[in-house]
Amino acid sequence: MLNYGNWEDIKALMRLYSEEEIREVVAKARRGVWLKKVLNFWVTILNIEMDREKFERAIMRVNIGAIHQNPYNLGERIHQKL
């Protein structure tokens, strides 16, 4: 929800979890699961000190080239219909 939620989702999350619990999730950012702008937002809003290496490891990497190389991939099937 922190990555993809809208404002209503975030307000619901804040009702369910304390700021400290949310801070803990962000501070322990798992490898490759965060959108860069979103992680930057939460680190800034929650005033979390995170070293650059940990921040970069947490960022989701998408290989666009792999989408076009796999004929069974949804992206490729959509492209073929166009």
mmCIF file of the N, C-alpha and C atoms, coordinates in Angstrom:
data_MODEL
# 
_entry.id   MODEL 
# 
loop_
_atom_site.group_PDB 
_atom_site.id 
_atom_site.type_symbol 
_atom_site.label_atom_id 
_atom_site.label_alt_id 
_atom_site.label_comp_id 
_atom_site.label_asym_id 
_atom_site.label_entity_id 
_atom_site.label_seq_id 
_atom_site.pdbx_PDB_ins_code 
_atom_site.Cartn_x 
_atom_site.Cartn_y 
_atom_site.Cartn_z 
_atom_site.occupancy 
_atom_site.B_iso_or_equiv 
_atom_site.pdbx_formal_charge 
_atom_site.auth_seq_id 
_atom_site.auth_comp_id 
_atom_site.auth_asym_id 
_atom_site.auth_atom_id 
_atom_site.pdbx_PDB_model_num 
ATOM 1   N N  . MET A 1 1  ? 0.823  -1.185  0.000   1.00 0.00 ? 1  MET A N  1 
ATOM 2   C CA . MET A 1 1  ? 0.000  0.000   0.000   1.00 0.00 ? 1  MET A CA 1 
ATOM 3   C C  . MET A 1 1  ? 0.872  1.255   0.000   1.00 0.00 ? 1  MET A C  1 
ATOM 4   N N  . LEU A 1 2  ? 2.033  1.203   0.636   1.00 0.00 ? 2  LEU A N  1 
ATOM 5   C CA . LEU A 1 2  ? 2.910  2.369   0.647   1.00 0.00 ? 2  LEU A CA 1 
ATOM 6   C C  . LEU A 1 2  ? 3.416  2.696   -0.748  1.00 0.00 ? 2  LEU A C  1 
ATOM 7   N N  . ASN A 1 3  ? 3.560  1.690   -1.591  1.00 0.00 ? 3  ASN A N  1 
ATOM 8   C CA . ASN A 1 3  ? 4.058  1.881   -2.948  1.00 0.00 ? 3  ASN A CA 1 
ATOM 9   C C  . ASN A 1 3  ? 2.962  2.322   -3.920  1.00 0.00 ? 3  ASN A C  1 
ATOM 10  N N  . TYR A 1 4  ? 1.790  1.741   -3.828  1.00 0.00 ? 4  TYR A N  1 
ATOM 11  C CA . TYR A 1 4  ? 0.764  1.931   -4.856  1.00 0.00 ? 4  TYR A CA 1 
ATOM 12  C C  . TYR A 1 4  ? -0.539 2.556   -4.357  1.00 0.00 ? 4  TYR A C  1 
ATOM 13  N N  . GLY A 1 5  ? -0.656 2.751   -3.079  1.00 0.00 ? 5  GLY A N  1 
ATOM 14  C CA . GLY A 1 5  ? -1.920 3.241   -2.538  1.00 0.00 ? 5  GLY A CA 1 
ATOM 15  C C  . GLY A 1 5  ? -2.209 4.691   -2.883  1.00 0.00 ? 5  GLY A C  1 
ATOM 16  N N  . ASN A 1 6  ? -3.490 5.029   -2.866  1.00 0.00 ? 6  ASN A N  1 
ATOM 17  C CA . ASN A 1 6  ? -3.891 6.421   -3.055  1.00 0.00 ? 6  ASN A CA 1 
ATOM 18  C C  . ASN A 1 6  ? -4.049 7.074   -1.676  1.00 0.00 ? 6  ASN A C  1 
ATOM 19  N N  . TRP A 1 7  ? -4.485 8.319   -1.656  1.00 0.00 ? 7  TRP A N  1 
ATOM 20  C CA . TRP A 1 7  ? -4.576 9.034   -0.387  1.00 0.00 ? 7  TRP A CA 1 
ATOM 21  C C  . TRP A 1 7  ? -5.537 8.352   0.589   1.00 0.00 ? 7  TRP A C  1 
ATOM 22  N N  . GLU A 1 8  ? -6.647 7.833   0.117   1.00 0.00 ? 8  GLU A N  1 
ATOM 23  C CA . GLU A 1 8  ? -7.596 7.133   0.995   1.00 0.00 ? 8  GLU A CA 1 
ATOM 24  C C  . GLU A 1 8  ? -6.956 5.881   1.605   1.00 0.00 ? 8  GLU A C  1 
ATOM 25  N N  . ASP A 1 9  ? -6.181 5.158   0.806   1.00 0.00 ? 9  ASP A N  1 
ATOM 26  C CA . ASP A 1 9  ? -5.469 3.981   1.314   1.00 0.00 ? 9  ASP A CA 1 
ATOM 27  C C  . ASP A 1 9  ? -4.479 4.373   2.407   1.00 0.00 ? 9  ASP A C  1 
ATOM 28  N N  . ILE A 1 10 ? -3.774 5.455   2.186   1.00 0.00 ? 10 ILE A N  1 
ATOM 29  C CA . ILE A 1 10 ? -2.774 5.911   3.156   1.00 0.00 ? 10 ILE A CA 1 
ATOM 30  C C  . ILE A 1 10 ? -3.447 6.329   4.461   1.00 0.00 ? 10 ILE A C  1 
ATOM 31  N N  . LYS A 1 11 ? -4.576 7.024   4.369   1.00 0.00 ? 11 LYS A N  1 
ATOM 32  C CA . LYS A 1 11 ? -5.296 7.415   5.591   1.00 0.00 ? 11 LYS A CA 1 
ATOM 33  C C  . LYS A 1 11 ? -5.764 6.177   6.359   1.00 0.00 ? 11 LYS A C  1 
ATOM 34  N N  . ALA A 1 12 ? -6.244 5.161   5.650   1.00 0.00 ? 12 ALA A N  1 
ATOM 35  C CA . ALA A 1 12 ? -6.665 3.917   6.307   1.00 0.00 ? 12 ALA A CA 1 
ATOM 36  C C  . ALA A 1 12 ? -5.469 3.232   6.965   1.00 0.00 ? 12 ALA A C  1 
ATOM 37  N N  . LEU A 1 13 ? -4.351 3.223   6.283   1.00 0.00 ? 13 LEU A N  1 
ATOM 38  C CA . LEU A 1 13 ? -3.139 2.622   6.826   1.00 0.00 ? 13 LEU A CA 1 
ATOM 39  C C  . LEU A 1 13 ? -2.723 3.320   8.120   1.00 0.00 ? 13 LEU A C  1 
ATOM 40  N N  . MET A 1 14 ? -2.822 4.651   8.129   1.00 0.00 ? 14 MET A N  1 
ATOM 41  C CA . MET A 1 14 ? -2.449 5.424   9.318   1.00 0.00 ? 14 MET A CA 1 
ATOM 42  C C  . MET A 1 14 ? -3.389 5.170   10.494  1.00 0.00 ? 14 MET A C  1 
ATOM 43  N N  . ARG A 1 15 ? -4.619 4.782   10.195  1.00 0.00 ? 15 ARG A N  1 
ATOM 44  C CA . ARG A 1 15 ? -5.546 4.432   11.278  1.00 0.00 ? 15 ARG A CA 1 
ATOM 45  C C  . ARG A 1 15 ? -5.215 3.057   11.858  1.00 0.00 ? 15 ARG A C  1 
ATOM 46  N N  . LEU A 1 16 ? -4.702 2.159   11.016  1.00 0.00 ? 16 LEU A N  1 
ATOM 47  C CA . LEU A 1 16 ? -4.422 0.785   11.444  1.00 0.00 ? 16 LEU A CA 1 
ATOM 48  C C  . LEU A 1 16 ? -3.053 0.609   12.096  1.00 0.00 ? 16 LEU A C  1 
ATOM 49  N N  . TYR A 1 17 ? -2.087 1.405   11.665  1.00 0.00 ? 17 TYR A N  1 
ATOM 50  C CA . TYR A 1 17 ? -0.715 1.252   12.146  1.00 0.00 ? 17 TYR A CA 1 
ATOM 51  C C  . TYR A 1 17 ? -0.196 2.575   12.682  1.00 0.00 ? 17 TYR A C  1 
ATOM 52  N N  . SER A 1 18 ? 0.653  2.484   13.675  1.00 0.00 ? 18 SER A N  1 
ATOM 53  C CA . SER A 1 18 ? 1.259  3.697   14.227  1.00 0.00 ? 18 SER A CA 1 
ATOM 54  C C  . SER A 1 18 ? 2.329  4.215   13.270  1.00 0.00 ? 18 SER A C  1 
ATOM 55  N N  . GLU A 1 19 ? 2.684  5.473   13.445  1.00 0.00 ? 19 GLU A N  1 
ATOM 56  C CA . GLU A 1 19 ? 3.750  6.043   12.620  1.00 0.00 ? 19 GLU A CA 1 
ATOM 57  C C  . GLU A 1 19 ? 5.048  5.263   12.836  1.00 0.00 ? 19 GLU A C  1 
ATOM 58  N N  . GLU A 1 20 ? 5.280  4.829   14.050  1.00 0.00 ? 20 GLU A N  1 
ATOM 59  C CA . GLU A 1 20 ? 6.499  4.068   14.351  1.00 0.00 ? 20 GLU A CA 1 
ATOM 60  C C  . GLU A 1 20 ? 6.518  2.724   13.602  1.00 0.00 ? 20 GLU A C  1 
ATOM 61  N N  . GLU A 1 21 ? 5.373  2.053   13.505  1.00 0.00 ? 21 GLU A N  1 
ATOM 62  C CA . GLU A 1 21 ? 5.310  0.786   12.756  1.00 0.00 ? 21 GLU A CA 1 
ATOM 63  C C  . GLU A 1 21 ? 5.573  1.018   11.269  1.00 0.00 ? 21 GLU A C  1 
ATOM 64  N N  . ILE A 1 22 ? 5.022  2.083   10.735  1.00 0.00 ? 22 ILE A N  1 
ATOM 65  C CA . ILE A 1 22 ? 5.246  2.407   9.328   1.00 0.00 ? 22 ILE A CA 1 
ATOM 66  C C  . ILE A 1 22 ? 6.707  2.786   9.111   1.00 0.00 ? 22 ILE A C  1 
ATOM 67  N N  . ARG A 1 23 ? 7.253  3.560   10.024  1.00 0.00 ? 23 ARG A N  1 
ATOM 68  C CA . ARG A 1 23 ? 8.661  3.949   9.951   1.00 0.00 ? 23 ARG A CA 1 
ATOM 69  C C  . ARG A 1 23 ? 9.560  2.711   9.939   1.00 0.00 ? 23 ARG A C  1 
ATOM 70  N N  . GLU A 1 24 ? 9.228  1.736   10.747  1.00 0.00 ? 24 GLU A N  1 
ATOM 71  C CA . GLU A 1 24 ? 10.028 0.503   10.811  1.00 0.00 ? 24 GLU A CA 1 
ATOM 72  C C  . GLU A 1 24 ? 10.013 -0.239  9.471   1.00 0.00 ? 24 GLU A C  1 
ATOM 73  N N  . VAL A 1 25 ? 8.845  -0.314  8.832   1.00 0.00 ? 25 VAL A N  1 
ATOM 74  C CA . VAL A 1 25 ? 8.740  -0.987  7.528   1.00 0.00 ? 25 VAL A CA 1 
ATOM 75  C C  . VAL A 1 25 ? 9.593  -0.264  6.484   1.00 0.00 ? 25 VAL A C  1 
ATOM 76  N N  . VAL A 1 26 ? 9.517  1.050   6.476   1.00 0.00 ? 26 VAL A N  1 
ATOM 77  C CA . VAL A 1 26 ? 10.290 1.821   5.495   1.00 0.00 ? 26 VAL A CA 1 
ATOM 78  C C  . VAL A 1 26 ? 11.784 1.720   5.797   1.00 0.00 ? 26 VAL A C  1 
ATOM 79  N N  . ALA A 1 27 ? 12.149 1.829   7.059   1.00 0.00 ? 27 ALA A N  1 
ATOM 80  C CA . ALA A 1 27 ? 13.565 1.777   7.444   1.00 0.00 ? 27 ALA A CA 1 
ATOM 81  C C  . ALA A 1 27 ? 14.198 0.431   7.109   1.00 0.00 ? 27 ALA A C  1 
ATOM 82  N N  . LYS A 1 28 ? 13.396 -0.629  7.137   1.00 0.00 ? 28 LYS A N  1 
ATOM 83  C CA . LYS A 1 28 ? 13.892 -1.971  6.809   1.00 0.00 ? 28 LYS A CA 1 
ATOM 84  C C  . LYS A 1 28 ? 13.499 -2.339  5.378   1.00 0.00 ? 28 LYS A C  1 
ATOM 85  N N  . ALA A 1 29 ? 13.590 -1.373  4.482   1.00 0.00 ? 29 ALA A N  1 
ATOM 86  C CA . ALA A 1 29 ? 13.170 -1.542  3.091   1.00 0.00 ? 29 ALA A CA 1 
ATOM 87  C C  . ALA A 1 29 ? 13.787 -2.794  2.472   1.00 0.00 ? 29 ALA A C  1 
ATOM 88  N N  . ARG A 1 30 ? 12.916 -3.681  1.991   1.00 0.00 ? 30 ARG A N  1 
ATOM 89  C CA . ARG A 1 30 ? 13.380 -4.922  1.367   1.00 0.00 ? 30 ARG A CA 1 
ATOM 90  C C  . ARG A 1 30 ? 13.938 -4.661  -0.013  1.00 0.00 ? 30 ARG A C  1 
ATOM 91  N N  . ARG A 1 31 ? 14.830 -5.525  -0.429  1.00 0.00 ? 31 ARG A N  1 
ATOM 92  C CA . ARG A 1 31 ? 15.517 -5.404  -1.716  1.00 0.00 ? 31 ARG A CA 1 
ATOM 93  C C  . ARG A 1 31 ? 14.527 -5.500  -2.881  1.00 0.00 ? 31 ARG A C  1 
ATOM 94  N N  . GLY A 1 32 ? 14.584 -4.503  -3.756  1.00 0.00 ? 32 GLY A N  1 
ATOM 95  C CA . GLY A 1 32 ? 13.874 -4.552  -5.023  1.00 0.00 ? 32 GLY A CA 1 
ATOM 96  C C  . GLY A 1 32 ? 12.363 -4.458  -4.985  1.00 0.00 ? 32 GLY A C  1 
ATOM 97  N N  . VAL A 1 33 ? 11.786 -3.905  -3.924  1.00 0.00 ? 33 VAL A N  1 
ATOM 98  C CA . VAL A 1 33 ? 10.324 -3.849  -3.865  1.00 0.00 ? 33 VAL A CA 1 
ATOM 99  C C  . VAL A 1 33 ? 9.748  -2.425  -3.893  1.00 0.00 ? 33 VAL A C  1 
ATOM 100 N N  . TRP A 1 34 ? 10.609 -1.419  -3.879  1.00 0.00 ? 34 TRP A N  1 
ATOM 101 C CA . TRP A 1 34 ? 10.136 -0.044  -3.796  1.00 0.00 ? 34 TRP A CA 1 
ATOM 102 C C  . TRP A 1 34 ? 10.285 0.699   -5.116  1.00 0.00 ? 34 TRP A C  1 
ATOM 103 N N  . LEU A 1 35 ? 9.320  1.546   -5.420  1.00 0.00 ? 35 LEU A N  1 
ATOM 104 C CA . LEU A 1 35 ? 9.458  2.513   -6.496  1.00 0.00 ? 35 LEU A CA 1 
ATOM 105 C C  . LEU A 1 35 ? 10.326 3.651   -5.946  1.00 0.00 ? 35 LEU A C  1 
ATOM 106 N N  . LYS A 1 36 ? 11.263 4.136   -6.732  1.00 0.00 ? 36 LYS A N  1 
ATOM 107 C CA . LYS A 1 36 ? 12.241 5.104   -6.241  1.00 0.00 ? 36 LYS A CA 1 
ATOM 108 C C  . LYS A 1 36 ? 11.589 6.367   -5.664  1.00 0.00 ? 36 LYS A C  1 
ATOM 109 N N  . LYS A 1 37 ? 10.656 6.951   -6.386  1.00 0.00 ? 37 LYS A N  1 
ATOM 110 C CA . LYS A 1 37 ? 10.008 8.181   -5.911  1.00 0.00 ? 37 LYS A CA 1 
ATOM 111 C C  . LYS A 1 37 ? 9.219  7.942   -4.625  1.00 0.00 ? 37 LYS A C  1 
ATOM 112 N N  . VAL A 1 38 ? 8.613  6.776   -4.525  1.00 0.00 ? 38 VAL A N  1 
ATOM 113 C CA . VAL A 1 38 ? 7.803  6.462   -3.347  1.00 0.00 ? 38 VAL A CA 1 
ATOM 114 C C  . VAL A 1 38 ? 8.691  6.277   -2.123  1.00 0.00 ? 38 VAL A C  1 
ATOM 115 N N  . LEU A 1 39 ? 9.773  5.512   -2.269  1.00 0.00 ? 39 LEU A N  1 
ATOM 116 C CA . LEU A 1 39 ? 10.680 5.323   -1.133  1.00 0.00 ? 39 LEU A CA 1 
ATOM 117 C C  . LEU A 1 39 ? 11.269 6.660   -0.708  1.00 0.00 ? 39 LEU A C  1 
ATOM 118 N N  . ASN A 1 40 ? 11.657 7.470   -1.669  1.00 0.00 ? 40 ASN A N  1 
ATOM 119 C CA . ASN A 1 40 ? 12.192 8.794   -1.338  1.00 0.00 ? 40 ASN A CA 1 
ATOM 120 C C  . ASN A 1 40 ? 11.164 9.618   -0.567  1.00 0.00 ? 40 ASN A C  1 
ATOM 121 N N  . PHE A 1 41 ? 9.893  9.560   -1.002  1.00 0.00 ? 41 PHE A N  1 
ATOM 122 C CA . PHE A 1 41 ? 8.824  10.282  -0.310  1.00 0.00 ? 41 PHE A CA 1 
ATOM 123 C C  . PHE A 1 41 ? 8.730  9.852   1.153   1.00 0.00 ? 41 PHE A C  1 
ATOM 124 N N  . TRP A 1 42 ? 8.633  8.537   1.389   1.00 0.00 ? 42 TRP A N  1 
ATOM 125 C CA . TRP A 1 42 ? 8.448  8.045   2.752   1.00 0.00 ? 42 TRP A CA 1 
ATOM 126 C C  . TRP A 1 42 ? 9.672  8.286   3.628   1.00 0.00 ? 42 TRP A C  1 
ATOM 127 N N  . VAL A 1 43 ? 10.853 8.130   3.070   1.00 0.00 ? 43 VAL A N  1 
ATOM 128 C CA . VAL A 1 43 ? 12.081 8.402   3.833   1.00 0.00 ? 43 VAL A CA 1 
ATOM 129 C C  . VAL A 1 43 ? 12.098 9.871   4.261   1.00 0.00 ? 43 VAL A C  1 
ATOM 130 N N  . THR A 1 44 ? 11.685 10.747  3.361   1.00 0.00 ? 44 THR A N  1 
ATOM 131 C CA . THR A 1 44 ? 11.663 12.181  3.665   1.00 0.00 ? 44 THR A CA 1 
ATOM 132 C C  . THR A 1 44 ? 10.571 12.513  4.671   1.00 0.00 ? 44 THR A C  1 
ATOM 133 N N  . ILE A 1 45 ? 9.357  12.054  4.424   1.00 0.00 ? 45 ILE A N  1 
ATOM 134 C CA . ILE A 1 45 ? 8.212  12.358  5.298   1.00 0.00 ? 45 ILE A CA 1 
ATOM 135 C C  . ILE A 1 45 ? 8.436  11.841  6.720   1.00 0.00 ? 45 ILE A C  1 
ATOM 136 N N  . LEU A 1 46 ? 8.986  10.638  6.819   1.00 0.00 ? 46 LEU A N  1 
ATOM 137 C CA . LEU A 1 46 ? 9.173  10.016  8.133   1.00 0.00 ? 46 LEU A CA 1 
ATOM 138 C C  . LEU A 1 46 ? 10.539 10.325  8.741   1.00 0.00 ? 46 LEU A C  1 
ATOM 139 N N  . ASN A 1 47 ? 11.322 11.170  8.048   1.00 0.00 ? 47 ASN A N  1 
ATOM 140 C CA . ASN A 1 47 ? 12.625 11.600  8.553   1.00 0.00 ? 47 ASN A CA 1 
ATOM 141 C C  . ASN A 1 47 ? 13.514 10.398  8.917   1.00 0.00 ? 47 ASN A C  1 
ATOM 142 N N  . ILE A 1 48 ? 13.667 9.498   7.948   1.00 0.00 ? 48 ILE A N  1 
ATOM 143 C CA . ILE A 1 48 ? 14.466 8.285   8.144   1.00 0.00 ? 48 ILE A CA 1 
ATOM 144 C C  . ILE A 1 48 ? 15.828 8.486   7.491   1.00 0.00 ? 48 ILE A C  1 
ATOM 145 N N  . GLU A 1 49 ? 16.869 8.205   8.242   1.00 0.00 ? 49 GLU A N  1 
ATOM 146 C CA . GLU A 1 49 ? 18.213 8.249   7.677   1.00 0.00 ? 49 GLU A CA 1 
ATOM 147 C C  . GLU A 1 49 ? 18.509 6.880   7.072   1.00 0.00 ? 49 GLU A C  1 
ATOM 148 N N  . MET A 1 50 ? 18.769 6.865   5.764   1.00 0.00 ? 50 MET A N  1 
ATOM 149 C CA . MET A 1 50 ? 19.042 5.613   5.064   1.00 0.00 ? 50 MET A CA 1 
ATOM 150 C C  . MET A 1 50 ? 20.247 5.843   4.168   1.00 0.00 ? 50 MET A C  1 
ATOM 151 N N  . ASP A 1 51 ? 21.254 4.985   4.300   1.00 0.00 ? 51 ASP A N  1 
ATOM 152 C CA . ASP A 1 51 ? 22.427 5.189   3.455   1.00 0.00 ? 51 ASP A CA 1 
ATOM 153 C C  . ASP A 1 51 ? 22.085 4.895   2.000   1.00 0.00 ? 51 ASP A C  1 
ATOM 154 N N  . ARG A 1 52 ? 22.845 5.490   1.110   1.00 0.00 ? 52 ARG A N  1 
ATOM 155 C CA . ARG A 1 52 ? 22.579 5.431   -0.334  1.00 0.00 ? 52 ARG A CA 1 
ATOM 156 C C  . ARG A 1 52 ? 22.547 3.999   -0.852  1.00 0.00 ? 52 ARG A C  1 
ATOM 157 N N  . GLU A 1 53 ? 23.472 3.165   -0.367  1.00 0.00 ? 53 GLU A N  1 
ATOM 158 C CA . GLU A 1 53 ? 23.542 1.776   -0.833  1.00 0.00 ? 53 GLU A CA 1 
ATOM 159 C C  . GLU A 1 53 ? 22.274 1.003   -0.492  1.00 0.00 ? 53 GLU A C  1 
ATOM 160 N N  . LYS A 1 54 ? 21.791 1.150   0.727   1.00 0.00 ? 54 LYS A N  1 
ATOM 161 C CA . LYS A 1 54 ? 20.557 0.471   1.135   1.00 0.00 ? 54 LYS A CA 1 
ATOM 162 C C  . LYS A 1 54 ? 19.365 0.990   0.330   1.00 0.00 ? 54 LYS A C  1 
ATOM 163 N N  . PHE A 1 55 ? 19.325 2.299   0.126   1.00 0.00 ? 55 PHE A N  1 
ATOM 164 C CA . PHE A 1 55 ? 18.251 2.907   -0.657  1.00 0.00 ? 55 PHE A CA 1 
ATOM 165 C C  . PHE A 1 55 ? 18.241 2.324   -2.070  1.00 0.00 ? 55 PHE A C  1 
ATOM 166 N N  . GLU A 1 56 ? 19.379 2.295   -2.714  1.00 0.00 ? 56 GLU A N  1 
ATOM 167 C CA . GLU A 1 56 ? 19.471 1.787   -4.088  1.00 0.00 ? 56 GLU A CA 1 
ATOM 168 C C  . GLU A 1 56 ? 19.116 0.308   -4.183  1.00 0.00 ? 56 GLU A C  1 
ATOM 169 N N  . ARG A 1 57 ? 19.492 -0.492  -3.189  1.00 0.00 ? 57 ARG A N  1 
ATOM 170 C CA . ARG A 1 57 ? 19.141 -1.922  -3.193  1.00 0.00 ? 57 ARG A CA 1 
ATOM 171 C C  . ARG A 1 57 ? 17.638 -2.124  -3.086  1.00 0.00 ? 57 ARG A C  1 
ATOM 172 N N  . ALA A 1 58 ? 16.965 -1.213  -2.418  1.00 0.00 ? 58 ALA A N  1 
ATOM 173 C CA . ALA A 1 58 ? 15.519 -1.345  -2.205  1.00 0.00 ? 58 ALA A CA 1 
ATOM 174 C C  . ALA A 1 58 ? 14.702 -0.996  -3.446  1.00 0.00 ? 58 ALA A C  1 
ATOM 175 N N  . ILE A 1 59 ? 15.322 -0.324  -4.414  1.00 0.00 ? 59 ILE A N  1 
ATOM 176 C CA . ILE A 1 59 ? 14.602 0.146   -5.592  1.00 0.00 ? 59 ILE A CA 1 
ATOM 177 C C  . ILE A 1 59 ? 14.305 -1.010  -6.545  1.00 0.00 ? 59 ILE A C  1 
ATOM 178 N N  . MET A 1 60 ? 13.069 -1.041  -7.025  1.00 0.00 ? 60 MET A N  1 
ATOM 179 C CA . MET A 1 60 ? 12.613 -2.035  -7.979  1.00 0.00 ? 60 MET A CA 1 
ATOM 180 C C  . MET A 1 60 ? 13.267 -1.769  -9.331  1.00 0.00 ? 60 MET A C  1 
ATOM 181 N N  . ARG A 1 61 ? 13.827 -2.787  -9.919  1.00 0.00 ? 61 ARG A N  1 
ATOM 182 C CA . ARG A 1 61 ? 14.440 -2.663  -11.246 1.00 0.00 ? 61 ARG A CA 1 
ATOM 183 C C  . ARG A 1 61 ? 13.593 -3.439  -12.243 1.00 0.00 ? 61 ARG A C  1 
ATOM 184 N N  . VAL A 1 62 ? 13.198 -2.785  -13.310 1.00 0.00 ? 62 VAL A N  1 
ATOM 185 C CA . VAL A 1 62 ? 12.379 -3.422  -14.336 1.00 0.00 ? 62 VAL A CA 1 
ATOM 186 C C  . VAL A 1 62 ? 13.206 -3.503  -15.606 1.00 0.00 ? 62 VAL A C  1 
ATOM 187 N N  . ASN A 1 63 ? 13.313 -4.714  -16.151 1.00 0.00 ? 63 ASN A N  1 
ATOM 188 C CA . ASN A 1 63 ? 14.058 -4.923  -17.381 1.00 0.00 ? 63 ASN A CA 1 
ATOM 189 C C  . ASN A 1 63 ? 13.073 -4.915  -18.550 1.00 0.00 ? 63 ASN A C  1 
ATOM 190 N N  . ILE A 1 64 ? 12.908 -3.772  -19.169 1.00 0.00 ? 64 ILE A N  1 
ATOM 191 C CA . ILE A 1 64 ? 11.959 -3.622  -20.275 1.00 0.00 ? 64 ILE A CA 1 
ATOM 192 C C  . ILE A 1 64 ? 12.340 -4.532  -21.445 1.00 0.00 ? 64 ILE A C  1 
ATOM 193 N N  . GLY A 1 65 ? 13.630 -4.711  -21.673 1.00 0.00 ? 65 GLY A N  1 
ATOM 194 C CA . GLY A 1 65 ? 14.091 -5.572  -22.760 1.00 0.00 ? 65 GLY A CA 1 
ATOM 195 C C  . GLY A 1 65 ? 13.577 -6.987  -22.621 1.00 0.00 ? 65 GLY A C  1 
ATOM 196 N N  . ALA A 1 66 ? 13.480 -7.495  -21.397 1.00 0.00 ? 66 ALA A N  1 
ATOM 197 C CA . ALA A 1 66 ? 13.004 -8.860  -21.168 1.00 0.00 ? 66 ALA A CA 1 
ATOM 198 C C  . ALA A 1 66 ? 11.545 -9.015  -21.581 1.00 0.00 ? 66 ALA A C  1 
ATOM 199 N N  . ILE A 1 67 ? 10.777 -7.963  -21.468 1.00 0.00 ? 67 ILE A N  1 
ATOM 200 C CA . ILE A 1 67 ? 9.370  -8.026  -21.851 1.00 0.00 ? 67 ILE A CA 1 
ATOM 201 C C  . ILE A 1 67 ? 9.252  -8.301  -23.349 1.00 0.00 ? 67 ILE A C  1 
ATOM 202 N N  . HIS A 1 68 ? 10.082 -7.658  -24.136 1.00 0.00 ? 68 HIS A N  1 
ATOM 203 C CA . HIS A 1 68 ? 10.010 -7.824  -25.584 1.00 0.00 ? 68 HIS A CA 1 
ATOM 204 C C  . HIS A 1 68 ? 10.656 -9.124  -26.059 1.00 0.00 ? 68 HIS A C  1 
ATOM 205 N N  . GLN A 1 69 ? 11.492 -9.744  -25.249 1.00 0.00 ? 69 GLN A N  1 
ATOM 206 C CA . GLN A 1 69 ? 12.159 -10.981 -25.638 1.00 0.00 ? 69 GLN A CA 1 
ATOM 207 C C  . GLN A 1 69 ? 11.318 -12.222 -25.348 1.00 0.00 ? 69 GLN A C  1 
ATOM 208 N N  . ASN A 1 70 ? 10.321 -12.115 -24.500 1.00 0.00 ? 70 ASN A N  1 
ATOM 209 C CA . ASN A 1 70 ? 9.512  -13.261 -24.096 1.00 0.00 ? 70 ASN A CA 1 
ATOM 210 C C  . ASN A 1 70 ? 8.173  -13.232 -24.840 1.00 0.00 ? 70 ASN A C  1 
ATOM 211 N N  . PRO A 1 71 ? 7.966  -14.118 -25.814 1.00 0.00 ? 71 PRO A N  1 
ATOM 212 C CA . PRO A 1 71 ? 6.728  -14.078 -26.603 1.00 0.00 ? 71 PRO A CA 1 
ATOM 213 C C  . PRO A 1 71 ? 5.474  -14.420 -25.812 1.00 0.00 ? 71 PRO A C  1 
ATOM 214 N N  . TYR A 1 72 ? 5.629  -15.004 -24.632 1.00 0.00 ? 72 TYR A N  1 
ATOM 215 C CA . TYR A 1 72 ? 4.473  -15.360 -23.820 1.00 0.00 ? 72 TYR A CA 1 
ATOM 216 C C  . TYR A 1 72 ? 4.116  -14.255 -22.841 1.00 0.00 ? 72 TYR A C  1 
ATOM 217 N N  . ASN A 1 73 ? 4.886  -13.214 -22.854 1.00 0.00 ? 73 ASN A N  1 
ATOM 218 C CA . ASN A 1 73 ? 4.679  -12.112 -21.941 1.00 0.00 ? 73 ASN A CA 1 
ATOM 219 C C  . ASN A 1 73 ? 3.478  -11.282 -22.375 1.00 0.00 ? 73 ASN A C  1 
ATOM 220 N N  . LEU A 1 74 ? 2.722  -10.813 -21.413 1.00 0.00 ? 74 LEU A N  1 
ATOM 221 C CA . LEU A 1 74 ? 1.532  -10.009 -21.696 1.00 0.00 ? 74 LEU A CA 1 
ATOM 222 C C  . LEU A 1 74 ? 1.877  -8.760  -22.507 1.00 0.00 ? 74 LEU A C  1 
ATOM 223 N N  . GLY A 1 75 ? 2.981  -8.109  -22.172 1.00 0.00 ? 75 GLY A N  1 
ATOM 224 C CA . GLY A 1 75 ? 3.374  -6.912  -22.910 1.00 0.00 ? 75 GLY A CA 1 
ATOM 225 C C  . GLY A 1 75 ? 3.556  -7.198  -24.388 1.00 0.00 ? 75 GLY A C  1 
ATOM 226 N N  . GLU A 1 76 ? 4.131  -8.331  -24.690 1.00 0.00 ? 76 GLU A N  1 
ATOM 227 C CA . GLU A 1 76 ? 4.344  -8.717  -26.095 1.00 0.00 ? 76 GLU A CA 1 
ATOM 228 C C  . GLU A 1 76 ? 3.016  -9.025  -26.769 1.00 0.00 ? 76 GLU A C  1 
ATOM 229 N N  . ARG A 1 77 ? 2.120  -9.697  -26.076 1.00 0.00 ? 77 ARG A N  1 
ATOM 230 C CA . ARG A 1 77 ? 0.818  -10.024 -26.679 1.00 0.00 ? 77 ARG A CA 1 
ATOM 231 C C  . ARG A 1 77 ? 0.029  -8.773  -26.973 1.00 0.00 ? 77 ARG A C  1 
ATOM 232 N N  . ILE A 1 78 ? 0.100  -7.790  -26.091 1.00 0.00 ? 78 ILE A N  1 
ATOM 233 C CA . ILE A 1 78 ? -0.600 -6.539  -26.331 1.00 0.00 ? 78 ILE A CA 1 
ATOM 234 C C  . ILE A 1 78 ? 0.008  -5.836  -27.540 1.00 0.00 ? 78 ILE A C  1 
ATOM 235 N N  . HIS A 1 79 ? 1.315  -5.821  -27.623 1.00 0.00 ? 79 HIS A N  1 
ATOM 236 C CA . HIS A 1 79 ? 2.001  -5.193  -28.748 1.00 0.00 ? 79 HIS A CA 1 
ATOM 237 C C  . HIS A 1 79 ? 1.581  -5.842  -30.074 1.00 0.00 ? 79 HIS A C  1 
ATOM 238 N N  . GLN A 1 80 ? 1.439  -7.155  -30.082 1.00 0.00 ? 80 GLN A N  1 
ATOM 239 C CA . GLN A 1 80 ? 1.060  -7.860  -31.305 1.00 0.00 ? 80 GLN A CA 1 
ATOM 240 C C  . GLN A 1 80 ? -0.351 -7.505  -31.749 1.00 0.00 ? 80 GLN A C  1 
ATOM 241 N N  . LYS A 1 81 ? -1.232 -7.228  -30.805 1.00 0.00 ? 81 LYS A N  1 
ATOM 242 C CA . LYS A 1 81 ? -2.611 -6.870  -31.151 1.00 0.00 ? 81 LYS A CA 1 
ATOM 243 C C  . LYS A 1 81 ? -2.694 -5.479  -31.756 1.00 0.00 ? 81 LYS A C  1 
ATOM 244 N N  . LEU A 1 82 ? -1.728 -4.644  -31.457 1.00 0.00 ? 82 LEU A N  1 
ATOM 245 C CA . LEU A 1 82 ? -1.726 -3.293  -32.002 1.00 0.00 ? 82 LEU A CA 1 
ATOM 246 C C  . LEU A 1 82 ? -1.285 -3.370  -33.430 1.00 0.00 ? 82 LEU A C  1 
# 
